[in-house]
Structure formats: structure tokens, C-alpha cells
Amino acid sequence: MHLIPFKGQNTSTDYNLNILYQSGKTFIMDNHLAASWCWLQKIDIEKQYNLLHIDRHYDLLESQIDLWIDAIQKQNIDLKTISITDLLAIKYQVKEMSIYETFPIFRWDNYITIFNRLYPNIIALNIFTTHKDGDAPENIKINDLDIYELQENLSYWINTNNEHKWIVNLDIDYFFTDYDEKRFQFLTDEYILKIAEEIKKSWNNIEVLTIALSPEFCGGWDNAIRVTKLITNYLNITWIID
């Protein structure tokens, strides 16, 4: 089901969420900013979970973390209970010279940092496999694994480290790269289907799966949708984009 009305294949940029679709424990979005909100819809905040983050980027921006957290706390916002519409409406102010500017708090690259600050005891183990794009803060301990390790080890990591259920956070831009100002898929469909197979093998130990389309990092919506459907079809997850 659509959790927000589909806004069309528009740009996502930092703050725009054009689609958020739920099918069971799977959430599909164009902008990763909604991911931690989705986790909170499925997890028990009194328990611990492991996080597997598969993404081109670290998504660990913390440049304004104190301002973001202060704004959330001053407004007495409970991220687990608010609606996605209310989440998108949360703002904070930045003073530039003598002028205050207002921005949305949640964006595609800061949702993990905010989640970790507000719920510091939930994530027991962080496994990240990225293109090492962005910065990884020293105060967040991550196990940073190379791209060639994923297709053979994903189900092993999840099913071996099964003391805690897993949050799997997948960004489709992981399978794409840039060259000469163009974005193109550089990992094969066979590789992508292998990742889907590994996720399926681990399904019983996954509490929630979030998938971000990130069309602007994939060369457009058509590319992002096609690759996402390779994965969701393999997992027998039906979703509608219209």
C-alpha cells in the first residue's frame, strides 16, 4: 500500500519524498530519508537489532546533528508514533549572518545519524558495504566491507549473527556508478539477483527491509525501477508505482 500519495517520477533531491510503499515488512521509497521512520514501524525499541547498510553512500551526515536533535526534542516529537507526513514537516532553523533560514530536518544522508543519537542502544552491530562515498563518523563503529564480499557472505553474516534480528537497508544506487557525467549500472543483473537470493535465504532473520530507489543516482527512474523489480520479483514482493 502507498503510505503517501504517489507524486510522480519527480526529482528527489535532498528532501523530496515522491513514493513510500509498504508490502509487509518491506518499504520502498525514492528518497532514503524515510528509512529510519520505516524501521520504527516494525522494531521494538526495547530490543536490539543488527544493521546491514548496502548503499553507495554512508548516509552518516552529522554536520548539524545537535541542531537536528535539539529541534526534535524541543518539539517533543516521538519518531515512532508520528505519521510520515508529520515526519516530513519537521523543520529546524539555521542562522546565516543575521538571517534565520528554515529547512526540513530529514534528508537522504542523515537519517541513520539521527536514529543513532535518539536511540543509541538499538543497533548492536553495524555492517556497511558502500562505495565509501561520504564520511563515517568516528563515534559510530561500523564494519566496512568491500563490494565483492557481499554476494557470497550476506546470508552467512545474517544467519550466523542471529542473536538479534536484522534491519536491511538497501539503496539501489549501490549498483550504479558515474563516468563522464553519466550514471550507469556497473554491477550485472546476475550479481543483483544473487543479492536478492542472499536476502531471501536470510528472510526469517530480517525484521524490516528498506529499499531506496535513488533515481538521480541511478540515471533516472526507469533504471532504478527496473533494478528494484529484479529484487522484489525474486522476493515475491508486489509493489505498484502509479
N, C-alpha and C positions, 0 to 999 in steps of 0.2 A: 504494500500500500504506500501511496505517496504521503509523507509526513508534512510536506509543504506543497502547495500547488506548483506544478512544473512551470517554470518561467521561460522555457525555450532554450535553445542552444546559444546562449549569450556568453559573454566573457565572464570569467570567474574573478579574475584579478585577486587582490588581497582579501576582499571582504564579501564578495557576492556569492550567494548560495542559490543555484538555479534548480537543483534537484536534490531531494533526500528521500530515498525509497527504502522501505523495510520489508524484508522477507524472512520471517522467523528471527534467528539470531544474526542475520546478515543485514548490514546497512550499506547502501550505495549512494554516493554523493559526488558532485563535481568538485567541490572545494573541501579540502581536508579539515577545515576549521570546525566542522560539526562532529568530528570523530570522538572526542572525549565525552561529549554530551551523549552520544550513542552508547559508549561503554557504560556510562552511569545508568542507562535504562535497563541494563542486563546484569550488572555485577552487584554483589553485596558489599557495601563499603566497610563492613566489619571483617571482611576476609581479605586475603592476599591473592594476587594473580601475577603471572609472568606476562611480559610484553614482547611480542615479536613484531618489529617495525621494519617493513620491506618498502623502501622508498628511495627515490633519487636523492632526497634531501633528509637531513637530520630532523628538521621540524622542531628545533630546540631553541628558538629565538628567545632571548631573555633581556633584551635591551631596555624594556620598560616594565620589567616584571613587578617591581614594587608599586608602580602606578596602577598596573592592571589589578593586582591583588587588593590594593587599598580601595580601589573603586568598587570591586565586587563586595568586599566586606562592609564598606560604608553603606551600601545599598541593601545589606542583609539578604544577599542573593544565595539561594541554595541551588547549585547547578544540577543536582539530581532531580529536583522536583519541578523546576521551571519548564515551560514549553520551549520548543526550538525557536519559535517566533520571539519569545522574550529573550532568549539567549542572544539572538542576532541583534537585539535592540540595546544590549548593554554597551554603554559608552564610557570613555574616560577623557580627561582634559590634559592637554599639554600646553605649557606656556612658552611661546616663542616671542622673545623680546617682551613686550608688554601686552601681547595679544594671546588669548586662550583659544586653542583650536580643539574641536571635539572629534574623536574617532571611535569606531567600533572597537571593542576590546579583542574579540576573537578574530583571528586571521589564519591563513593556511599554514603558518610556520611557528605558531606559539602555543597551540592548544595542549601539547604534551607538557611544556614547561609550567603552564598554569595548573594543569591537573596535578602534577607532582608537588607543586607548592601547596595546593589546597588539600591534597590527600597524600601526604608524604609516606604513609605506611602501606599503601595498597600494592604497589609494584614491588615484588620480591626480586625479580630478575629481569634485566633489560637485555634483549638480543637485538642488535641493529645490523641490517645489511643495507648499505647505501652506496651512492657514488661519492661519498664523503663531501657532499656539497653542503656548505654551511659550517657552523661551528658546533662543537659538542662541549657544553659547559663542564668544567672540572668537578662541579658538585653533583653531577648526575653520573653514576657509574654505569657504563654500558660495555657490553661485549660486542665489539665491532668486527663483523665477519665479512669476508670477501664474497663477491658475487658468484664465483664459481663453486662455492661451498654449499649454496642453498639447495640446489636441485637434488642433491643426494642426502642431505642431512636434516631437512626441515622436519620431517615426521620423526626422525630419531631424537632431535632435540626436544620436541614437544612431548613425545610419548615416554621418553626417559625421565625428563624433568616434570613428572606428573603429580608431584605433591600439591601443586597449585594448578588450577585451570588457567588457560591462556587467553589473552587478548591478541588477536592477529590483526595488524594494521597495515593494509596493502595499498600502495599508490601505484596506479598503472604507469606513471612516468618512470618507474624503475626500469621498464623495458625499452625506454627510448633514450636517445642522446642527441647532441647537436653537431652540426657541421655546416660551415659556410652559411650561417644564419638560418639554417633549416633544421627541423626536428624530424627524426625518423626512427623507426623501430630497429634496434640493433641486436636484440635477442629474439631468437626464432620462435615461431608458433610452437614448435616441438618443445623448446625449453619452457615456454609459458604453460603448456599443458602438463609438463612434468611438475611444475609448481602446484598446479591445480590437483594433480594426483596426490602429491605430498600433503596438501591441505585436507583432502578427502580422507587419507589414512589417519589423520590426526583429529578428525571431526568431533569425536566424543570428548576430547580434552580441550576443545576450543569453546570458551564461554560466549565470545562475541567476535564476529568478523566485520571489519570496516574496510570498504573499498572506495578509494577516491579516483575519479576519472582524470582529474587534472588536464583537461583538454588542451590548455595553452602550452603545456609541456610535452604534449604528445603529437603536435602537428595538427590539432583540430579534434572536434567532437567525433567525427567518423572513425578516426584511428582509435581513439580512446574507447568508444563503444564496442568496436569490433573485438578488441583485445579483451575487454571486460567480459564480453559474452563468450569468448573461448573458455574463460574460467567458470563463469556462472552456469553455463550449459553443462560443463563437466560435473559440476557440483549439484546439478538438478535444481538450481535456483532460478525461479522465474521472476523477471522484473520488466516493467513497462516504462518506456521513456516517450511519453507524449502528453 
